[in-house]
């Protein structure tokens, strides 16, 4: 009976150790996957921010050029009208 009890205790300890090992491995996989996903989302946000800033710069430069062109046209028309 003592041998059976010792064997059962040993088996349960082995089962608990195996479950602990399995759980730790699964948690490590989840942690690594989450870290990768967070890094990927940060990279996506950074890429979108860069794209948006570039587009806004193009729009700003185009607007500035258009304003300059219209001012030049008005100045030219004013000069022509005064001649």
Phi, psi and omega in degrees: 000316178298319178297319178297318179295316178298318179296318180295318177298315179298318178296318180293320177298318178297319178297316179296317178298318179295318179294321177298315179298316179299314181296318179296320178296316179297317179296324178294318177299314180297318179298315180294318178297319179296317178299318178297316180296318178298314179298319179296319180292321177298317179297320178296316179295317178297319179295318179294321177298315179297316179299315181295318179296320178296316179296318179295325178294317177300314179297318179298315180294319178296319178296317179298318179295318179296318178298315179299317179297318181292320177298319178296319179297316179296316179297319179295318179293321178297317180296316180297317182293329182278344182284000000 
